[in-house]
């Protein structure tokens, strides 16, 4: 359990799963990340996944700038619950990449009851290029709130149905890329 941590700068409030020269690929399993925060305008409140991965985790009640719960770039998140998080910017639950992150993926996740001041209460996706295709697979994004529409998902210049595959959210197109509308 990673609980009640605070960070400034561009860091994550709770945890940073990263990889580089010294660390090859941090992995987090069966963990709860809750009640963490960051004062950084671009930091995720709960966890930043950059060249790392998370499996079967709960990310709850965190506060951040962009990505209240999870910030993901060059990472992989599977079978996780992201709920009750808040962002002062976009992506109350999840913020996904600002560059062509072709390997930033979320699979079999539930993203519910998050809040964002700047759009995408559930998810903000700013990926480009090949990363647009199926960055979120078999994922539910529902009952999220934003002070700036849309509530569930916002994607920069994207056709949401290419970013999401076999997923469910209020602003997806039923039948497109296997998606359903909840």
C-alpha positions in Angstrom: 0.0 0.0 0.0 1.3 3.4 -1.0 -0.7 6.0 1.0 -0.8 9.7 1.9 2.4 10.9 0.2 2.9 14.4 -1.2 5.2 15.6 -4.0 6.1 18.9 -5.8 8.0 19.5 -9.0 6.9 17.2 -11.8 6.8 14.1 -9.6 4.0 11.7 -8.8 2.4 12.0 -5.4 2.5 8.3 -4.6 4.8 6.3 -6.8 6.9 6.5 -9.9 7.3 3.3 -11.9 10.1 3.9 -14.4 12.9 2.3 -16.2 16.2 3.5 -17.4 19.9 2.6 -17.2 19.8 1.6 -13.6 16.3 0.1 -13.4 15.0 -2.0 -16.3 11.3 -2.2 -15.6 9.6 -1.6 -12.3 6.4 -3.6 -11.8 3.7 -3.1 -9.2 1.3 -6.0 -8.3 -1.8 -6.2 -6.1 -1.3 -2.8 -4.5 -3.4 0.0 -3.3 -2.3 3.6 -4.1 -4.5 6.0 -2.2 -4.7 9.5 -0.7 -1.5 10.8 -2.4 -1.1 14.2 -3.9 1.2 16.5 -5.9 1.3 20.3 -6.2 2.8 20.0 -9.7 0.7 21.3 -12.5 1.8 18.4 -14.7 2.2 15.6 -12.1 0.0 12.6 -11.5 -1.4 12.4 -8.0 -1.3 8.6 -7.5 1.3 7.0 -9.8 3.3 7.8 -12.9 3.9 4.8 -15.1 6.8 5.4 -17.4 8.6 2.3 -18.7 7.0 0.3 -15.9 3.8 -1.7 -15.4 1.0 -2.1 -12.9 -1.2 -5.2 -12.5 -4.3 -5.8 -10.3 -4.0 -2.5 -8.4 -6.4 0.0 -7.0 -5.7 3.8 -7.4 -8.1 5.7 -5.1 -8.6 9.2 -3.9 -5.5 10.8 -5.2 -5.1 14.5 -6.3 -2.8 15.7 -9.1 -2.4 18.3 -11.8 -2.8 16.2 -14.9 -3.9 12.6 -14.2 -5.3 12.7 -10.7 -4.9 9.0 -10.4 -2.5 7.7 -13.1 -0.1 9.3 -15.5 1.0 6.9 -18.2 3.7 7.1 -20.8 5.7 4.2 -22.2 4.0 2.0 -19.7 1.4 -0.8 -19.2 -1.5 -1.0 -16.8 -3.8 -4.1 -16.5 -6.8 -5.1 -14.4 -6.8 -1.9 -12.3 -9.5 0.1 -10.6 -9.0 3.9 -10.9 -11.7 5.6 -8.8 -12.3 8.8 -6.8 -9.3 10.7 -8.1 -9.2 14.4 -8.9 -7.1 16.6 -11.3 -6.8 20.3 -11.4 -6.1 20.0 -15.1 -7.3 17.2 -17.5 -7.7 13.5 -16.8 -9.2 13.1 -13.3 -8.6 9.3 -13.4 -5.9 8.9 -16.1 -3.7 11.1 -18.3 -2.0 9.3 -21.2 1.1 10.6 -22.9 1.7 13.8 -24.8 4.0 12.3 -27.5 3.8 9.3 -29.8 3.9 6.7 -27.0 3.1 3.6 -28.9 3.5 1.3 -25.9 1.4 3.2 -23.3 -1.5 0.8 -22.8 -4.3 0.2 -20.4 -6.1 -3.1 -20.6 -9.1 -4.5 -18.6 -9.3 -1.4 -16.4 -12.3 0.3 -14.7 -12.1 4.1 -14.5 -15.0 5.5 -12.5 -16.1 8.4 -10.3 -13.1 10.6 -11.0 -13.2 14.4 -11.4 -11.2 16.9 -13.6 -11.4 20.7 -13.7 -10.0 20.8 -17.3 -11.9 18.1 -19.2 -11.9 14.3 -19.3 -13.0 13.5 -15.8 -12.1 9.9 -16.5 -9.4 10.0 -19.2 -7.3 12.6 -21.0 -5.5 11.2 -24.0 -2.9 13.4 -25.7 -1.1 10.7 -27.7 -0.3 11.0 -31.4 0.5 8.9 -34.4 0.4 5.1 -34.1 -0.2 5.4 -30.3 -3.8 6.5 -31.2 -4.8 2.9 -31.9 -6.1 0.8 -29.0 -4.3 2.6 -26.2 -7.2 1.5 -24.0 -8.6 -2.0 -24.5 -11.6 -3.6 -22.8 -11.8 -0.7 -20.4 -14.8 0.9 -18.7 -14.9 4.7 -18.3 -18.1 5.8 -16.6 -19.6 8.2 -14.1 -16.7 10.6 -14.2 -17.3 14.4 -14.0 -15.5 17.4 -15.4 -16.0 21.2 -15.1 -15.2 21.4 -18.8 -16.9 18.9 -21.2 -16.7 16.0 -21.9 -17.1 14.2 -18.6 -15.7 10.8 -19.3 -13.0 11.1 -22.1 -11.2 13.9 -23.8 -8.6 13.2 -26.6 -6.7 15.9 -28.4 -7.8 15.9 -32.0 -8.7 12.2 -31.9 -11.4 10.0 -33.0 -12.0 8.3 -29.7 -13.0 5.0 -31.3 -9.4 4.5 -32.6 -7.9 5.2 -29.1 -10.4 2.9 -27.4 -11.1 -0.7 -28.5 -13.7 -3.1 -27.1 -14.4 -0.5 -24.3 -17.4 1.2 -22.8 -18.0 4.9 -22.2 -20.7 7.5 -22.8 -18.9 9.3 -25.6 -17.7 6.3 -27.7 -19.6 5.2 -30.8 -21.5 2.0 -30.4 -20.1 -0.7 -32.6 -17.0 1.2 -33.7 -13.8 -0.7 -33.0 -15.9 -3.1 -30.8 -16.9 -0.3 -28.4 -20.2 0.1 -26.6 -21.9 3.1 -25.2 -22.8 3.0 -21.4 
